[in-house]
């Protein structure tokens, strides 16, 4: 699978956006400067994957680290090959409001052609099967 967390921007536009943020506060830790552009735990993960440590500032960022970071935001590739044991399972609240979704198709009202289901939706159910049922049903509707 491949994840693009900025589908509305091409690589050059995203590079400019990130560079502008970093140039505005070059002495601030990169992780703090970029806080808010994506979910924080994902940001920290992508920074780590890019070789950017927690206390690095823009002054010390190499061109290669910068390019790797931007490329991972655009094309993070991963393989889903199984599940963890049930005792490791948990429920998360998704980012997408149900008001942004066409319920008969699960298509985004904001991005035509984007279908959303499962835990990306802002649905929280009681334990005992509600969340998995919601994920399966919305997945079925989305196709």
Backbone as a chain_set.jsonl record, in Angstrom:
{"seq": "XXXXXXXXXXXXXXXXXXXXXXXXXXXXXXXXXXXXXXXXXXXXXXXXXXXXXXXXXXXXXXXXXXXXXXXXXXXXXXXXXXXXXXXXXXXXXXXXXXXXXXXXXXXXXXXXXXXXXXXXXXXXXXXXXXXXXXXXXXXXXXX", "coords": {"N": [[0.841, -1.16, 0.0], [0.329, 2.312, -0.462], [0.768, 5.529, 0.887], [-0.298, 8.844, 0.674], [-0.13, 11.739, 2.233], [-0.613, 14.312, 1.529], [-2.393, 14.747, -0.823], [-3.355, 16.831, -2.365], [-1.264, 18.394, -3.115], [1.623, 18.605, -5.25], [4.943, 17.121, -5.362], [6.86, 19.201, -5.532], [5.362, 21.438, -4.669], [4.76, 20.638, -2.06], [7.344, 20.471, -1.014], [8.06, 23.179, -1.084], [6.191, 24.203, 0.734], [6.936, 22.915, 3.166], [9.593, 23.772, 3.381], [9.214, 26.536, 3.663], [7.951, 26.664, 6.172], [10.023, 25.674, 7.794], [12.039, 27.562, 7.34], [10.947, 29.805, 8.514], [11.306, 29.486, 11.242], [14.15, 28.751, 11.95], [15.783, 27.995, 14.103], [14.323, 26.468, 15.776], [13.335, 23.224, 16.97], [12.897, 20.774, 14.485], [10.781, 18.943, 14.674], [9.018, 20.375, 16.258], [8.542, 22.685, 14.765], [7.155, 21.632, 12.601], [4.926, 20.585, 13.726], [1.52, 19.876, 13.637], [1.137, 19.871, 10.898], [0.673, 17.304, 10.085], [-0.725, 14.429, 11.765], [0.628, 14.037, 14.998], [2.053, 11.686, 15.99], [2.466, 10.299, 13.623], [3.997, 12.165, 12.252], [6.346, 12.192, 13.86], [7.195, 9.57, 13.409], [7.694, 9.597, 10.6], [9.693, 11.547, 10.501], [11.695, 10.178, 11.936], [12.096, 7.987, 10.187], [13.249, 9.378, 8.149], [15.699, 9.982, 9.063], [15.933, 12.125, 10.75], [16.6, 13.447, 13.753], [15.194, 13.924, 17.098], [16.072, 16.381, 18.268], [16.936, 18.02, 16.241], [17.555, 20.917, 14.294], [16.488, 23.149, 11.647], [18.8, 24.247, 10.611], [20.66, 22.201, 10.68], [19.751, 20.282, 9.009], [20.104, 18.043, 6.387], [20.158, 18.133, 2.779], [19.457, 15.672, 1.669], [18.076, 14.428, 3.804], [15.908, 16.177, 3.999], [14.689, 15.829, 1.445], [14.08, 13.095, 1.581], [12.238, 13.112, 3.693], [10.098, 14.702, 2.605], [9.452, 13.101, 0.386], [8.573, 10.773, 1.687], [6.269, 11.75, 2.906], [4.7, 12.035, 0.674], [4.736, 9.52, -0.587], [4.625, 7.161, 1.179], [5.333, 3.873, 1.556], [4.07, 0.688, 2.378], [3.599, -2.682, 3.59], [0.852, -4.702, 4.264], [0.574, -7.468, 6.135], [-0.618, -9.106, 7.954], [-2.112, -9.53, 11.224], [-2.079, -8.282, 14.6], [-2.15, -9.959, 17.825], [-5.348, -10.292, 19.5], [-5.295, -9.19, 22.08], [-3.703, -6.993, 21.764], [-5.181, -5.22, 20.402], [-6.943, -2.152, 19.715], [-9.147, 0.682, 19.74], [-9.475, 3.436, 17.596], [-10.251, 6.889, 17.168], [-11.365, 8.213, 14.2], [-10.353, 10.62, 11.65], [-12.127, 11.702, 9.841], [-15.15, 13.289, 9.606], [-18.517, 12.128, 9.763], [-20.243, 13.794, 8.505], [-18.895, 14.608, 6.295], [-19.105, 12.639, 4.467], [-20.726, 10.767, 1.909], [-23.347, 8.817, 2.699], [-24.506, 6.614, 1.311], [-22.623, 5.684, -0.43], [-20.149, 6.003, 0.728], [-18.397, 7.861, -0.206], [-16.208, 10.644, -0.164], [-17.387, 13.925, 0.419], [-15.845, 16.061, 0.01], [-13.605, 15.359, -1.486], [-14.0, 14.149, -4.419], [-14.281, 10.803, -5.568], [-12.758, 9.675, -3.602], [-13.034, 7.202, -1.295], [-14.119, 6.351, 1.912], [-13.698, 4.409, 4.863], [-14.151, 2.302, 7.789], [-11.798, 2.7, 10.452], [-10.867, 5.232, 9.799], [-12.931, 6.896, 9.853], [-14.793, 9.09, 11.978], [-15.911, 7.513, 14.266], [-16.959, 5.99, 17.213], [-17.381, 3.096, 18.948], [-18.955, 0.877, 21.345], [-17.124, -1.617, 23.184], [-17.033, -5.043, 22.193], [-17.683, -5.688, 19.642], [-18.854, -3.647, 18.144], [-17.2, -1.736, 16.821], [-15.709, -3.238, 14.949], [-17.796, -4.212, 13.458], [-18.803, -1.826, 12.392], [-16.578, -1.09, 10.822], [-16.508, -3.219, 8.965], [-19.043, -3.003, 7.724], [-19.02, -0.351, 6.655], [-16.857, -0.654, 4.978], [-17.845, -2.568, 3.193], [-19.928, -1.092, 1.991], [-18.423, 0.945, 0.81], [-17.148, -0.49, -1.094]], "CA": [[0.0, 0.0, 0.0], [1.067, 3.569, -0.499], [0.03, 6.601, 1.537], [0.05, 10.219, 0.324], [-0.879, 12.548, 3.193], [-0.871, 15.61, 0.911], [-2.762, 14.472, -2.218], [-3.688, 18.07, -3.072], [-0.013, 19.054, -3.49], [2.648, 17.763, -5.867], [6.164, 17.08, -4.558], [7.465, 20.537, -5.492], [4.532, 22.302, -3.821], [4.949, 20.208, -0.678], [8.703, 20.896, -0.644], [8.007, 24.62, -0.82], [5.416, 24.4, 1.964], [7.748, 22.49, 4.305], [10.758, 24.66, 3.442], [8.738, 27.825, 4.183], [7.734, 26.482, 7.61], [11.32, 25.526, 8.452], [12.777, 28.834, 7.239], [10.329, 30.783, 9.419], [11.842, 29.274, 12.591], [15.275, 27.845, 11.709], [16.425, 27.559, 15.34], [13.368, 25.618, 16.49], [13.422, 21.814, 16.597], [12.075, 20.483, 13.308], [9.533, 18.283, 15.101], [8.121, 21.405, 16.783], [8.163, 23.567, 13.65], [6.222, 20.942, 11.704], [3.762, 20.103, 14.49], [0.241, 20.353, 13.13], [0.919, 19.647, 9.461], [0.066, 15.968, 10.074], [-0.897, 13.881, 13.104], [1.943, 14.108, 15.638], [2.778, 10.409, 16.034], [2.894, 9.99, 12.259], [5.088, 13.1, 11.98], [7.55, 11.696, 14.529], [7.6, 8.353, 12.704], [8.268, 9.969, 9.302], [10.972, 12.204, 10.8], [12.641, 9.113, 12.278], [12.395, 7.253, 8.956], [14.042, 10.271, 7.301], [16.989, 10.21, 9.708], [15.881, 13.426, 11.414], [16.429, 13.146, 15.174], [14.288, 14.783, 17.874], [16.586, 17.707, 18.62], [17.552, 18.627, 15.06], [16.967, 22.157, 13.792], [16.591, 23.296, 10.19], [20.2, 24.551, 10.289], [21.441, 20.965, 10.591], [19.039, 19.356, 8.124], [20.757, 17.867, 5.082], [19.272, 18.102, 1.613], [18.955, 14.304, 1.526], [17.063, 14.212, 4.841], [14.744, 16.961, 3.609], [14.049, 15.158, 0.302], [13.513, 11.833, 2.073], [11.052, 13.47, 4.475], [9.027, 15.119, 1.686], [9.057, 11.928, -0.41], [7.786, 9.874, 2.534], [4.936, 12.336, 3.067], [3.969, 11.833, -0.585], [4.687, 8.127, -1.054], [5.033, 6.182, 2.187], [4.926, 2.549, 1.086], [4.124, -0.343, 3.406], [2.917, -3.933, 3.283], [0.004, -5.26, 5.31], [0.742, -8.909, 5.966], [-1.19, -9.86, 9.052], [-2.683, -8.773, 12.336], [-1.524, -8.565, 15.914], [-3.11, -10.678, 18.666], [-6.497, -9.522, 19.962], [-4.972, -8.422, 23.286], [-3.006, -5.775, 21.34], [-6.126, -4.417, 19.62], [-7.542, -0.973, 20.332], [-10.002, 1.457, 18.848], [-9.077, 4.834, 17.456], [-11.23, 7.779, 16.548], [-10.852, 8.667, 12.921], [-10.24, 12.036, 11.365], [-13.145, 12.167, 8.909], [-16.501, 13.41, 10.14], [-19.551, 11.499, 8.94], [-20.871, 14.862, 7.727], [-18.101, 14.786, 5.08], [-19.223, 11.39, 3.714], [-22.018, 10.402, 1.315], [-23.556, 7.534, 3.368], [-24.892, 5.502, 0.43], [-21.447, 5.207, -1.174], [-18.976, 6.272, 1.563], [-17.496, 8.752, -0.924], [-15.987, 11.953, 0.442], [-18.052, 15.071, -0.203], [-14.812, 17.064, -0.221], [-12.664, 14.864, -2.497], [-14.701, 13.158, -5.239], [-13.485, 9.637, -5.933], [-12.11, 9.147, -2.402], [-13.998, 6.454, -0.502], [-13.593, 6.214, 3.262], [-14.391, 3.409, 5.67], [-13.428, 1.788, 8.946], [-11.336, 3.564, 11.53], [-10.562, 6.611, 9.389], [-14.15, 7.656, 10.153], [-14.898, 9.507, 13.372], [-16.94, 6.676, 14.892], [-16.484, 5.273, 18.39], [-18.413, 2.18, 19.416], [-18.667, 0.141, 22.565], [-16.42, -2.871, 22.968], [-17.938, -6.157, 22.001], [-17.963, -5.913, 18.233], [-19.422, -2.496, 17.435], [-16.221, -1.09, 15.952], [-15.394, -4.121, 13.819], [-19.003, -4.224, 12.63], [-18.797, -0.56, 11.657], [-15.522, -1.163, 9.802], [-16.921, -4.163, 7.919], [-20.198, -2.464, 7.001], [-18.606, 0.793, 5.835], [-15.994, -1.203, 3.929], [-18.717, -3.195, 2.196], [-20.617, -0.022, 1.267], [-17.425, 1.658, -0.002], [-16.804, -1.349, -2.23]], "C": [[0.893, 1.231, 0.0], [0.184, 4.687, 0.05], [0.588, 7.953, 1.107], [-0.774, 11.118, 1.236], [-1.124, 13.975, 2.71], [-1.26, 15.417, -0.554], [-3.049, 15.727, -3.035], [-2.446, 18.825, -3.551], [0.89, 18.092, -4.246], [3.915, 17.878, -5.02], [6.799, 18.465, -4.433], [6.682, 21.486, -4.584], [4.705, 21.949, -2.344], [6.335, 20.611, -0.177], [8.716, 22.371, -0.282], [7.29, 24.914, 0.495], [6.268, 24.072, 3.195], [8.945, 23.425, 4.475], [10.377, 26.025, 4.042], [8.542, 27.756, 5.698], [9.07, 26.442, 8.341], [12.128, 26.823, 8.423], [12.228, 29.887, 8.199], [10.898, 30.687, 10.834], [13.031, 28.317, 12.525], [15.966, 27.328, 12.967], [15.54, 26.646, 16.187], [13.6, 24.164, 16.067], [12.446, 21.545, 15.457], [10.742, 19.871, 13.717], [8.53, 19.295, 15.642], [7.651, 22.354, 15.687], [7.067, 22.946, 12.801], [4.99, 20.397, 12.419], [2.491, 20.713, 13.914], [0.055, 20.146, 11.636], [0.341, 18.258, 9.206], [-0.046, 15.517, 11.527], [0.486, 13.684, 13.732], [2.704, 12.785, 15.657], [3.265, 10.009, 14.655], [4.054, 10.901, 11.859], [6.386, 12.585, 12.592], [8.085, 10.44, 13.851], [8.289, 8.696, 11.385], [9.596, 10.7, 9.494], [12.041, 11.161, 11.111], [13.058, 8.334, 11.034], [13.284, 8.064, 8.015], [15.425, 10.545, 7.883], [17.078, 11.551, 10.409], [15.595, 13.177, 12.894], [15.646, 14.242, 15.899], [14.779, 16.211, 18.1], [17.291, 18.39, 17.455], [16.794, 19.892, 14.662], [17.164, 22.216, 12.279], [18.02, 23.594, 9.754], [21.021, 23.291, 10.026], [20.823, 19.928, 9.657], [19.755, 19.262, 6.778], [19.71, 17.872, 3.975], [18.654, 16.719, 1.449], [17.874, 14.006, 2.567], [15.77, 14.944, 4.488], [13.981, 16.258, 2.492], [13.397, 13.849, 0.725], [12.221, 12.101, 2.838], [9.877, 13.816, 3.565], [8.534, 13.926, 0.87], [8.231, 10.942, 0.414], [6.391, 10.431, 2.814], [4.074, 12.078, 1.835], [3.782, 10.362, -0.938], [5.213, 7.159, -0.005], [4.46, 4.829, 1.783], [5.077, 1.531, 2.216], [3.329, -1.561, 2.955], [2.094, -4.359, 4.494], [0.055, -6.766, 5.129], [0.197, -9.727, 7.13], [-1.783, -8.944, 10.103], [-1.929, -9.123, 13.61], [-2.555, -9.356, 16.715], [-4.198, -9.739, 19.185], [-6.176, -8.688, 21.2], [-4.184, -7.146, 22.982], [-3.945, -4.815, 20.604], [-6.629, -3.223, 20.422], [-8.343, -0.236, 19.281], [-9.473, 2.881, 18.793], [-10.224, 5.621, 16.85], [-10.634, 8.334, 15.271], [-10.905, 10.164, 12.744], [-11.423, 12.561, 10.572], [-14.537, 12.125, 9.528], [-17.487, 12.728, 9.193], [-20.295, 12.528, 8.103], [-20.146, 15.091, 6.403], [-18.242, 13.605, 4.12], [-20.631, 11.236, 3.151], [-22.333, 8.99, 1.819], [-23.906, 6.359, 2.456], [-23.703, 4.907, -0.313], [-20.161, 5.267, -0.365], [-17.949, 7.155, 0.851], [-17.411, 10.095, -0.197], [-16.755, 13.021, -0.318], [-17.029, 16.138, -0.58], [-13.839, 16.669, -1.325], [-13.37, 13.779, -3.311], [-13.762, 12.022, -5.658], [-12.736, 9.021, -4.765], [-13.182, 8.502, -1.533], [-13.367, 6.13, 0.847], [-14.394, 5.187, 4.045], [-13.543, 3.047, 6.882], [-12.995, 2.863, 9.91], [-10.84, 4.93, 11.089], [-11.761, 7.507, 9.669], [-14.214, 7.972, 11.642], [-16.087, 8.812, 14.028], [-16.295, 5.974, 16.083], [-17.62, 4.387, 18.874], [-18.009, 1.529, 20.721], [-17.885, -1.114, 22.225], [-17.447, -3.983, 22.839], [-18.372, -6.314, 20.559], [-18.491, -4.732, 17.456], [-18.452, -1.887, 16.439], [-15.875, -1.954, 14.747], [-16.597, -4.212, 12.887], [-19.075, -2.961, 11.782], [-17.761, -0.586, 10.538], [-15.936, -2.074, 8.649], [-18.063, -3.607, 7.078], [-19.785, -1.296, 6.112], [-17.672, 0.349, 4.715], [-16.8, -1.842, 2.818], [-19.417, -2.135, 1.344], [-19.65, 0.702, 0.332], [-16.975, 0.826, -1.198], [-15.468, -1.962, -2.087]], "O": [[2.053, 1.185, 0.409], [-0.998, 4.777, -0.281], [1.796, 8.182, 1.166], [-1.982, 11.253, 1.043], [-1.77, 14.762, 3.402], [-0.54, 15.871, -1.443], [-2.993, 15.691, -4.264], [-2.562, 19.788, -4.309], [0.93, 16.902, -3.934], [3.952, 18.651, -4.062], [7.228, 18.856, -3.348], [7.274, 22.249, -3.82], [4.787, 22.829, -1.488], [6.478, 21.046, 0.966], [9.317, 22.765, 0.717], [7.723, 25.764, 1.273], [6.319, 24.85, 4.147], [9.269, 23.822, 5.594], [11.132, 26.593, 4.832], [8.921, 28.678, 6.421], [9.241, 27.088, 9.374], [12.826, 27.139, 9.387], [12.967, 30.764, 8.647], [10.964, 31.689, 11.547], [12.932, 27.184, 12.998], [16.669, 26.32, 12.905], [15.984, 26.116, 17.206], [14.014, 23.904, 14.937], [11.314, 22.028, 15.465], [9.696, 20.232, 13.177], [7.322, 19.102, 15.504], [6.496, 22.778, 15.681], [6.162, 23.639, 12.336], [4.11, 19.812, 11.787], [2.404, 21.927, 13.728], [-1.069, 20.234, 11.142], [-0.389, 18.051, 8.236], [0.491, 16.171, 12.421], [1.409, 13.215, 13.066], [3.899, 12.769, 15.363], [4.351, 9.445, 14.519], [4.991, 10.454, 11.197], [7.415, 12.546, 11.918], [9.298, 10.267, 13.734], [9.349, 8.149, 11.08], [10.531, 10.489, 8.721], [13.162, 11.249, 10.611], [14.242, 8.053, 10.845], [13.991, 7.498, 7.181], [16.23, 11.252, 7.276], [18.174, 12.062, 10.639], [14.499, 12.753, 13.259], [15.464, 15.342, 15.377], [13.978, 17.146, 18.12], [18.151, 19.245, 17.665], [15.564, 19.933, 14.688], [17.917, 21.427, 11.709], [18.415, 23.233, 8.646], [21.968, 23.315, 9.24], [21.334, 18.814, 9.539], [19.983, 20.273, 6.114], [18.526, 17.641, 4.219], [17.472, 16.598, 1.129], [16.859, 13.393, 2.239], [14.676, 14.405, 4.654], [12.762, 16.105, 2.575], [12.293, 13.528, 0.283], [11.227, 11.399, 2.652], [8.782, 13.281, 3.735], [7.328, 13.759, 0.683], [7.29, 10.34, -0.104], [5.435, 9.666, 2.945], [2.858, 11.921, 1.945], [2.766, 9.996, -1.532], [6.154, 6.412, -0.274], [3.244, 4.667, 1.681], [6.087, 1.517, 2.92], [2.494, -1.477, 2.054], [2.594, -4.37, 5.619], [-0.367, -7.288, 4.097], [0.518, -10.907, 7.27], [-1.934, -7.74, 9.892], [-1.232, -10.135, 13.679], [-3.72, -9.417, 16.322], [-3.984, -8.532, 19.292], [-6.719, -7.595, 21.363], [-4.017, -6.304, 23.865], [-3.537, -3.717, 20.227], [-6.727, -3.277, 21.648], [-8.226, -0.502, 18.085], [-9.075, 3.454, 19.807], [-11.054, 5.083, 16.117], [-9.523, 8.863, 15.271], [-11.436, 10.886, 13.588], [-11.703, 13.759, 10.621], [-15.032, 11.068, 9.921], [-17.311, 12.751, 7.975], [-20.913, 12.178, 7.097], [-20.704, 15.695, 5.488], [-17.583, 13.565, 3.081], [-21.613, 11.537, 3.829], [-21.66, 8.042, 1.414], [-23.623, 5.213, 2.805], [-23.759, 3.766, -0.772], [-19.173, 4.637, -0.741], [-16.782, 7.201, 1.241], [-18.407, 10.608, 0.313], [-16.774, 13.026, -1.549], [-17.314, 17.016, -1.394], [-13.306, 17.532, -2.024], [-13.34, 12.608, -2.931], [-12.615, 12.248, -6.045], [-12.137, 7.956, -4.911], [-14.12, 9.165, -1.09], [-12.22, 5.689, 0.914], [-15.615, 5.102, 3.911], [-12.379, 3.433, 6.986], [-13.726, 3.821, 10.16], [-10.426, 5.724, 11.933], [-11.631, 8.73, 9.716], [-13.734, 7.193, 12.466], [-17.119, 9.424, 14.304], [-15.2, 5.425, 15.963], [-18.706, 4.881, 19.178], [-16.857, 1.622, 21.147], [-17.972, -1.621, 21.106], [-18.576, -3.872, 23.315], [-19.346, -7.015, 20.285], [-18.574, -4.791, 16.229], [-18.845, -1.553, 15.321], [-15.76, -1.441, 13.634], [-16.439, -4.28, 11.668], [-19.374, -3.025, 10.59], [-18.044, -0.148, 9.423], [-15.734, -1.732, 7.484], [-18.05, -3.729, 5.853], [-20.158, -1.251, 4.939], [-17.696, 0.918, 3.623], [-16.483, -1.681, 1.639], [-19.49, -2.264, 0.122], [-20.005, 1.033, -0.799], [-16.483, 1.364, -2.19], [-15.035, -2.711, -2.962]]}, "num_chains": 1, "name": "protein.A"}
